[in-house]
Amino acid sequence: MNGNLYNGDCRDVIPKLGPVNLVVTSPPYNVGIPYDTHNDLMHPEEYYEFIEDVFSKIYYIMPDDGRLALNIPYEVNYKKSGGGRTFLASKIWNILEKIGYQYSTTIDLNETSPHKSKLTAWGSWLSPSAPYVYNPKECVIVCYKKVWKRITKGTSYFNESNKKEFIKYVAGVWDYRAETQKLTEANYSLDIPLPAIKMFSWKEDIVLDPFFGSGTTGLACEMLGRRWIGIELSENYQNIAVKRIKEYVKTQRSKNEFFK
């Protein structure tokens, strides 16, 4: 493997790390997913404090041209945890801005085979009195520490042979297919970290995912020849991630040996 995976609370691990050039991650959304270690049903204010703590620590270890690509939903409902309907993308950006991050863009994620929403609350049926309108879409907030233009130089993924791919990504809408393989309680599609890493890092960069889960960001890094660091609280999920990435690496080595 071309990376290091730490088992523990990312708030404890991050301060011990060296500089990272790009952070690509999808944090817990605090919507009650039954993770085996993390409490995904905090009071909203406690959750916002958690997010601020994590990304403050990341900000501290970033170089001035460090970047963050953060996958979150536009909106959530925190009724079960003592809140209400929340524009989460806005809430989290306000936290990032408070920390000191500079805004670059928001990428809209278009699920190509979306799951049908289960409407459990219709508001007022056939009436404008109190209709319930739900937006299940997600996005990627892209921001940086102090300077957007990279200070350090490196090797780009893009060249004349794949410039159409670059043009597609800069349009600001990325298509993705939801991960259907039930590896953990929350699965992260490869279609999200792959373009983020291609677009926002040199091949020589180090990519961090502090919520590593089943290892999707690490797998994307292996595919693109990037060094990576992963942090995962659950030992069970850590084992799943290691197995997944090692199987990919083994398969690639077998292919290379076959074609020699």
DOMAR-426332 format. One record per residue (C-alpha): x, y, z. Coordinates in steps of 0.25 Angstrom, whole numbers, plus 5000, padded with zeros to 4 digits. Layout:
REM DOMAR-426332
+------+-------+------+
: east : north :   up :
+------+-------+------+
:    X :     Y :    Z :
...
+------+-------+------+
***
This chain:
REM DOMAR-426332
+------+-------+------+
: east : north :   up :
+------+-------+------+
: 5000 :  5000 : 5000 :
: 5004 :  5014 : 4997 :
: 4999 :  5020 : 5010 :
: 4998 :  5019 : 5025 :
: 4985 :  5016 : 5033 :
: 4983 :  5020 : 5047 :
: 4973 :  5014 : 5057 :
: 4968 :  5024 : 5066 :
: 4960 :  5037 : 5068 :
: 4965 :  5047 : 5057 :
: 4965 :  5058 : 5067 :
: 4976 :  5051 : 5074 :
: 4984 :  5046 : 5062 :
: 4983 :  5059 : 5053 :
: 4993 :  5068 : 5062 :
: 5003 :  5057 : 5061 :
: 5004 :  5057 : 5046 :
: 5013 :  5065 : 5037 :
: 5007 :  5074 : 5026 :
: 4997 :  5069 : 5016 :
: 4994 :  5075 : 5003 :
: 4979 :  5071 : 5001 :
: 4968 :  5066 : 5010 :
: 4957 :  5058 : 5003 :
: 4947 :  5053 : 5012 :
: 4932 :  5051 : 5015 :
: 4930 :  5053 : 5030 :
: 4918 :  5046 : 5038 :
: 4905 :  5055 : 5036 :
: 4900 :  5053 : 5050 :
: 4887 :  5046 : 5044 :
: 4886 :  5034 : 5053 :
: 4894 :  5024 : 5045 :
: 4898 :  5012 : 5054 :
: 4913 :  5012 : 5053 :
: 4919 :  5002 : 5062 :
: 4928 :  5013 : 5070 :
: 4924 :  5027 : 5066 :
: 4911 :  5034 : 5072 :
: 4904 :  5039 : 5060 :
: 4893 :  5045 : 5068 :
: 4899 :  5056 : 5076 :
: 4891 :  5069 : 5079 :
: 4894 :  5078 : 5067 :
: 4902 :  5088 : 5075 :
: 4911 :  5077 : 5080 :
: 4912 :  5072 : 5065 :
: 4916 :  5086 : 5060 :
: 4927 :  5087 : 5071 :
: 4932 :  5073 : 5067 :
: 4933 :  5078 : 5053 :
: 4940 :  5090 : 5057 :
: 4950 :  5083 : 5065 :
: 4954 :  5073 : 5054 :
: 4956 :  5083 : 5043 :
: 4963 :  5093 : 5052 :
: 4973 :  5082 : 5055 :
: 4974 :  5080 : 5040 :
: 4976 :  5094 : 5037 :
: 4988 :  5095 : 5046 :
: 4996 :  5084 : 5039 :
: 4993 :  5089 : 5025 :
: 5003 :  5097 : 5017 :
: 4998 :  5110 : 5012 :
: 4994 :  5104 : 4999 :
: 4987 :  5092 : 5005 :
: 4973 :  5089 : 5000 :
: 4960 :  5082 : 5005 :
: 4949 :  5075 : 4997 :
: 4938 :  5072 : 5007 :
: 4926 :  5064 : 5003 :
: 4913 :  5067 : 5010 :
: 4898 :  5067 : 5008 :
: 4891 :  5081 : 5005 :
: 4881 :  5078 : 5016 :
: 4878 :  5069 : 5028 :
: 4867 :  5068 : 5038 :
: 4872 :  5068 : 5052 :
: 4858 :  5065 : 5059 :
: 4863 :  5052 : 5065 :
: 4875 :  5059 : 5072 :
: 4868 :  5072 : 5077 :
: 4869 :  5081 : 5065 :
: 4861 :  5083 : 5052 :
: 4863 :  5084 : 5037 :
: 4876 :  5090 : 5035 :
: 4884 :  5095 : 5023 :
: 4896 :  5087 : 5026 :
: 4905 :  5092 : 5015 :
: 4903 :  5106 : 5020 :
: 4905 :  5102 : 5034 :
: 4918 :  5095 : 5031 :
: 4924 :  5105 : 5022 :
: 4921 :  5116 : 5033 :
: 4930 :  5107 : 5042 :
: 4941 :  5106 : 5032 :
: 4941 :  5121 : 5030 :
: 4942 :  5123 : 5044 :
: 4954 :  5114 : 5045 :
: 4961 :  5122 : 5034 :
: 4958 :  5114 : 5021 :
: 4956 :  5122 : 5008 :
: 4945 :  5118 : 4999 :
: 4948 :  5113 : 4985 :
: 4935 :  5106 : 4980 :
: 4924 :  5097 : 4982 :
: 4922 :  5084 : 4973 :
: 4908 :  5079 : 4971 :
: 4907 :  5064 : 4971 :
: 4898 :  5057 : 4962 :
: 4894 :  5043 : 4966 :
: 4892 :  5036 : 4952 :
: 4884 :  5025 : 4958 :
: 4877 :  5031 : 4970 :
: 4870 :  5023 : 4981 :
: 4856 :  5027 : 4983 :
: 4853 :  5035 : 4995 :
: 4843 :  5030 : 5005 :
: 4833 :  5041 : 5008 :
: 4829 :  5039 : 5023 :
: 4824 :  5053 : 5025 :
: 4816 :  5060 : 5014 :
: 4813 :  5073 : 5022 :
: 4800 :  5077 : 5018 :
: 4794 :  5068 : 5007 :
: 4790 :  5075 : 4994 :
: 4791 :  5089 : 5001 :
: 4801 :  5100 : 5002 :
: 4799 :  5101 : 5017 :
: 4811 :  5093 : 5021 :
: 4817 :  5085 : 5009 :
: 4829 :  5076 : 5012 :
: 4840 :  5078 : 5001 :
: 4852 :  5070 : 5003 :
: 4865 :  5071 : 4995 :
: 4874 :  5058 : 4996 :
: 4885 :  5064 : 4988 :
: 4899 :  5065 : 4992 :
: 4911 :  5074 : 4989 :
: 4926 :  5076 : 4991 :
: 4931 :  5089 : 4997 :
: 4945 :  5092 : 4992 :
: 4953 :  5102 : 5000 :
: 4968 :  5105 : 5004 :
: 4976 :  5110 : 5015 :
: 4983 :  5123 : 5010 :
: 4986 :  5123 : 4995 :
: 4979 :  5115 : 4984 :
: 4990 :  5115 : 4974 :
: 4999 :  5104 : 4978 :
: 5013 :  5109 : 4983 :
: 5019 :  5095 : 4981 :
: 5020 :  5089 : 4967 :
: 5018 :  5075 : 4963 :
: 5012 :  5065 : 4952 :
: 4998 :  5067 : 4947 :
: 4989 :  5056 : 4944 :
: 4984 :  5063 : 4932 :
: 4990 :  5064 : 4918 :
: 4985 :  5066 : 4904 :
: 4980 :  5052 : 4904 :
: 4970 :  5054 : 4915 :
: 4967 :  5069 : 4914 :
: 4952 :  5066 : 4912 :
: 4951 :  5059 : 4925 :
: 4957 :  5072 : 4931 :
: 4947 :  5081 : 4924 :
: 4936 :  5072 : 4929 :
: 4940 :  5073 : 4944 :
: 4942 :  5089 : 4943 :
: 4927 :  5090 : 4939 :
: 4924 :  5088 : 4954 :
: 4914 :  5076 : 4953 :
: 4920 :  5063 : 4956 :
: 4912 :  5050 : 4952 :
: 4914 :  5038 : 4962 :
: 4908 :  5025 : 4965 :
: 4904 :  5021 : 4979 :
: 4913 :  5010 : 4985 :
: 4904 :  4998 : 4986 :
: 4913 :  4989 : 4993 :
: 4910 :  4989 : 5007 :
: 4924 :  4990 : 5013 :
: 4921 :  4998 : 5025 :
: 4909 :  5006 : 5030 :
: 4912 :  5018 : 5021 :
: 4918 :  5015 : 5007 :
: 4926 :  5026 : 4999 :
: 4925 :  5025 : 4984 :
: 4939 :  5025 : 4977 :
: 4933 :  5035 : 4967 :
: 4935 :  5046 : 4977 :
: 4949 :  5045 : 4982 :
: 4955 :  5041 : 4969 :
: 4952 :  5054 : 4962 :
: 4955 :  5062 : 4974 :
: 4969 :  5056 : 4975 :
: 4971 :  5058 : 4960 :
: 4967 :  5072 : 4960 :
: 4973 :  5078 : 4973 :
: 4986 :  5070 : 4975 :
: 5000 :  5067 : 4969 :
: 5004 :  5053 : 4967 :
: 5015 :  5056 : 4978 :
: 5005 :  5061 : 4988 :
: 5000 :  5054 : 5001 :
: 4985 :  5052 : 5002 :
: 4978 :  5051 : 5016 :
: 4964 :  5045 : 5019 :
: 4961 :  5046 : 5034 :
: 4948 :  5038 : 5033 :
: 4954 :  5027 : 5025 :
: 4942 :  5017 : 5027 :
: 4944 :  5006 : 5016 :
: 4956 :  5012 : 5010 :
: 4950 :  5019 : 4998 :
: 4959 :  5031 : 4998 :
: 4971 :  5022 : 5000 :
: 4967 :  5013 : 4988 :
: 4965 :  5025 : 4979 :
: 4979 :  5029 : 4983 :
: 4985 :  5016 : 4980 :
: 4978 :  5016 : 4966 :
: 4984 :  5030 : 4964 :
: 4998 :  5027 : 4969 :
: 4997 :  5037 : 4981 :
: 5002 :  5035 : 4995 :
: 4991 :  5035 : 5006 :
: 4988 :  5036 : 5021 :
: 4975 :  5030 : 5026 :
: 4969 :  5031 : 5040 :
: 4958 :  5022 : 5045 :
: 4952 :  5021 : 5059 :
: 4946 :  5007 : 5057 :
: 4956 :  4995 : 5057 :
: 4946 :  4987 : 5049 :
: 4945 :  4998 : 5038 :
: 4960 :  4999 : 5038 :
: 4961 :  4984 : 5035 :
: 4951 :  4985 : 5024 :
: 4959 :  4997 : 5018 :
: 4972 :  4989 : 5018 :
: 4966 :  4977 : 5012 :
: 4960 :  4985 : 5001 :
: 4972 :  4993 : 4997 :
: 4982 :  4981 : 4998 :
: 4973 :  4973 : 4989 :
: 4973 :  4984 : 4979 :
: 4988 :  4985 : 4980 :
: 4990 :  4970 : 4979 :
: 4981 :  4970 : 4966 :
: 4989 :  4981 : 4960 :
: 5002 :  4974 : 4962 :
: 4997 :  4962 : 4956 :
: 4993 :  4969 : 4944 :
: 5006 :  4976 : 4943 :
: 5014 :  4963 : 4944 :
: 5004 :  4956 : 4933 :
: 5007 :  4967 : 4923 :
: 5023 :  4967 : 4925 :
+------+-------+------+
***
